[in-house]
Amino acid sequence: MSGTGGTGGTGAFRRRYGASPLHLLLVLASFALAAYAGVRLLEGDTLGVALWFVGAALLHDLVLLPSYSLTDRAVQRLFRGSSGADSDADAGPPRPGVNYVRVPAFVSGLLLLVWWPLVLRQVGGYTAATALPADGFLPRWLLITAALFAASAAAFLVRTWHASGPRRRAARRERRRARAAAK
């Protein structure tokens, strides 16, 4: 055995494919499931589904991608603490704190994307179909968004507090040494 992969055919397969045979099997199964779902989806209104996909791709590529890319750049600059004059190459990599804004913004945006007709009250007949009022989705979405950002801010503060622990302990030791030397 040369130690470059596994034993026998599995090692050669892993070297050629880059992953295990189970991975290939799962990828092929997911492609088969996606093909089945696509065929079932296109059985009804084929033109409407195709237009929806093209419209969604155009909306994403022309509107959403530039807007969230610019927003992410602004948040990275905010967490980097750099001015607008220096370039991205001079500023260095973003601090991990930017993820404490990215994650709740992503989850909130995903919830809005899924529930936007109800959040924006664009659904007529919702109450008739479900016997539930349709007027509570905007306040609930805003509360969930606020809770996500509050939890993220709390996690950021806890992380910052724990990260500053060694510095606080070192400062305490220095103060004790200074008091002991002054006596």
C-alpha positions as CSV (number, residue, x, y, z in Angstrom):
1,M,0.0,0.0,0.0
2,S,1.3,3.4,-0.9
3,G,-0.9,5.3,1.6
4,T,-2.4,7.5,-1.1
5,G,-6.0,6.6,-0.7
6,G,-7.8,3.6,0.6
7,T,-7.4,0.0,-0.2
8,G,-7.9,-1.5,-3.6
9,G,-10.5,0.1,-6.0
10,T,-11.9,2.5,-3.4
11,G,-8.5,4.4,-3.2
12,A,-8.2,4.6,-6.9
13,F,-11.8,5.8,-7.2
14,R,-11.2,8.4,-4.4
15,R,-8.1,9.6,-6.2
16,R,-9.9,10.0,-9.5
17,Y,-13.3,11.3,-8.3
18,G,-12.1,13.2,-5.2
19,A,-14.6,11.9,-2.8
20,S,-16.1,8.6,-1.7
21,P,-18.5,6.4,-3.8
22,L,-21.3,7.2,-1.3
23,H,-20.9,10.9,-2.2
24,L,-21.3,10.1,-5.9
25,L,-24.3,8.0,-5.2
26,L,-25.9,10.8,-3.1
27,V,-25.2,13.4,-5.8
28,L,-26.7,11.2,-8.5
29,A,-29.8,10.6,-6.3
30,S,-30.2,14.3,-5.8
31,F,-29.9,15.0,-9.5
32,A,-32.6,12.3,-10.1
33,L,-34.9,13.8,-7.5
34,A,-34.4,17.3,-9.1
35,A,-35.1,15.9,-12.5
36,Y,-38.3,14.3,-11.3
37,A,-39.4,17.5,-9.6
38,G,-38.6,19.5,-12.7
39,V,-40.7,17.1,-14.9
40,R,-43.6,17.2,-12.5
41,L,-43.4,21.0,-12.2
42,L,-43.3,21.5,-16.0
43,E,-46.4,19.3,-16.5
44,G,-48.8,22.1,-15.7
45,D,-48.1,25.6,-17.0
46,T,-44.8,25.2,-18.7
47,L,-44.6,28.7,-20.1
48,G,-45.5,30.3,-16.8
49,V,-42.9,28.2,-14.9
50,A,-40.2,29.1,-17.5
51,L,-41.1,32.8,-17.3
52,W,-41.0,32.6,-13.5
53,F,-37.5,31.1,-13.5
54,V,-36.2,33.6,-16.0
55,G,-37.8,36.5,-14.1
56,A,-36.4,35.2,-10.8
57,A,-32.9,34.9,-12.3
58,L,-33.1,38.4,-13.8
59,L,-34.4,39.9,-10.5
60,H,-31.7,38.2,-8.6
61,D,-28.8,39.1,-11.0
62,L,-29.8,42.6,-11.8
63,V,-31.4,43.8,-8.5
64,L,-30.8,41.6,-5.5
65,L,-27.1,40.6,-6.1
66,P,-25.8,44.2,-6.5
67,S,-27.9,45.5,-3.6
68,Y,-26.7,42.8,-1.1
69,S,-23.2,42.9,-2.4
70,L,-23.0,46.7,-1.8
71,T,-24.6,46.3,1.6
72,D,-22.1,43.6,2.6
73,R,-19.2,45.8,1.4
74,A,-20.5,48.6,3.6
75,V,-20.8,46.3,6.6
76,Q,-17.3,45.0,6.0
77,R,-16.0,48.6,5.9
78,L,-17.9,49.4,9.1
79,F,-16.4,46.4,10.9
80,R,-12.9,47.0,9.4
81,G,-13.0,50.5,10.7
82,S,-11.4,51.9,7.5
83,S,-12.2,55.1,5.8
84,G,-13.6,55.3,2.3
85,A,-10.2,56.6,0.9
86,D,-8.2,53.4,1.2
87,S,-8.7,50.5,-1.1
88,D,-9.8,47.0,-0.2
89,A,-6.3,45.7,-0.6
90,D,-5.0,48.0,2.0
91,A,-7.7,47.3,4.5
92,G,-7.0,43.6,5.0
93,P,-9.5,40.8,5.6
94,P,-12.8,41.6,7.2
95,R,-13.1,40.9,10.9
96,P,-15.3,38.0,11.9
97,G,-17.7,40.4,13.5
98,V,-19.3,41.1,10.1
99,N,-20.9,37.7,10.3
100,Y,-22.9,38.9,13.3
101,V,-24.7,41.2,10.9
102,R,-24.7,38.9,7.8
103,V,-26.5,35.9,9.5
104,P,-29.5,37.7,11.0
105,A,-29.9,39.8,7.8
106,F,-29.8,36.6,5.7
107,V,-32.4,34.8,7.9
108,S,-34.6,37.9,8.0
109,G,-34.4,38.3,4.2
110,L,-35.1,34.7,3.7
111,L,-38.2,34.9,5.9
112,L,-39.3,38.0,4.0
113,L,-38.8,36.2,0.7
114,V,-40.9,33.3,1.8
115,W,-43.7,35.3,3.4
116,W,-43.6,38.6,1.5
117,P,-47.2,38.4,0.2
118,L,-48.5,38.0,3.7
119,V,-46.0,40.5,5.2
120,L,-46.9,43.1,2.6
121,R,-50.6,42.2,2.7
122,Q,-50.6,41.3,-1.0
123,V,-52.9,38.3,-0.5
124,G,-56.6,38.7,-1.0
125,G,-58.8,35.9,0.3
126,Y,-56.2,34.6,2.8
127,T,-58.7,35.0,5.6
128,A,-61.5,33.3,3.7
129,A,-59.3,30.4,2.8
130,T,-57.7,29.9,6.3
131,A,-60.1,31.6,8.7
132,L,-57.1,33.4,10.1
133,P,-56.5,37.1,10.1
134,A,-53.8,38.3,7.6
135,D,-52.9,41.5,9.4
136,G,-50.3,40.1,11.9
137,F,-47.5,39.1,9.6
138,L,-45.7,42.4,9.3
139,P,-45.4,43.0,13.1
140,R,-44.3,39.4,13.6
141,W,-41.7,39.6,10.9
142,L,-40.4,42.8,12.4
143,L,-40.3,41.2,15.9
144,I,-38.5,38.2,14.6
145,T,-36.0,40.4,12.7
146,A,-35.4,42.5,15.9
147,A,-34.9,39.3,17.9
148,L,-32.5,37.9,15.4
149,F,-30.3,41.0,15.5
150,A,-30.6,41.3,19.3
151,A,-29.5,37.6,19.7
152,S,-26.6,38.2,17.3
153,A,-25.6,41.4,19.1
154,A,-25.6,39.4,22.4
155,A,-23.5,36.7,20.9
156,F,-21.1,39.3,19.6
157,L,-20.8,40.9,23.0
158,V,-20.2,37.6,24.7
159,R,-17.6,36.7,22.2
160,T,-15.9,40.1,22.6
161,W,-16.0,39.8,26.4
162,H,-14.5,36.3,26.3
163,A,-11.8,37.4,23.8
164,S,-10.8,40.3,26.0
165,G,-10.4,38.0,29.1
166,P,-6.6,37.5,28.7
167,R,-6.1,41.2,28.3
168,R,-8.2,42.0,31.4
169,R,-6.3,39.4,33.4
170,A,-2.9,40.8,32.2
171,A,-4.0,44.3,33.1
172,R,-5.1,43.2,36.6
173,R,-1.7,41.5,37.1
174,E,0.1,44.6,36.0
175,R,-2.0,46.8,38.5
176,R,-1.2,44.3,41.3
177,R,2.6,44.4,40.4
178,A,2.5,48.2,40.3
179,R,0.8,48.4,43.8
180,A,3.2,45.8,45.2
181,A,6.2,47.8,43.8
182,A,4.8,51.1,45.2
183,K,4.6,49.6,48.8
